[in-house]
Each structure stands twice: as C-alpha cells, then as structure tokens.
Amino acid sequence: MKCNPKADPIAYPPRGMSRDHAARYIGVSTTKFDALVKDRRMPKPKRIDGRVIWDRFALDAAFSELDDDNVNRIDQILARSQNAFDLADIDD
C-alpha cells in the first residue's frame, strides 16, 4: 500500500479557523458570528501575517460561557429528575 505524503494520517480539528469555519464550528451563520464577535460573546481573531484566524480553544471557552436561557425544556426536566435521584442517594 502506497502512502500519500500529502494525506495526514491523524484526524484532528484545526486549532486555527477562518471566519467561515469558526462560524460553522459554533453552528451559526457568518452574519450571526460577526455580531457575536462585535458584542464580545465570541473572541476576536488572532492575526498571523495577513490571515485572520480564530483559536478553537478560545471559541470553545466563549461558547461554554454563552447564556443557557434557551435550554431545551426536556433537558431541564431530565436534569431535575437526575438531581432528585442524586439527592435520594445522599439520604441513603
């Protein structure tokens, strides 16, 4: 079997992303992503020579900090029932 020198045998997400990729990574349009960057809910990009790059780790941290007001109702119910089971275990 011949090895393709251009193929990367390790599958991993890139650390730096373009604006389009960063928006897609967090699941929004580029217009929404620009608004999130403008109001500081998403990080500003790094500049590497002429390129504008978003750090995946910074995106992950910012995404984790987003408000959870829009949590799915079913997820809230399941979380409450799980907490009830956890509290019942403490009483035993």
Secondary structure, 3 states (H helix, E strand, C coil): CCCCCCCCCCCCCCCEECHHHHHHHHCCCHHHHHHHHHCCCCCCCEEECCEEEEEHHHHHHHHHHCCCCCCCHHHHHHHHHHHHHHHHHHHC
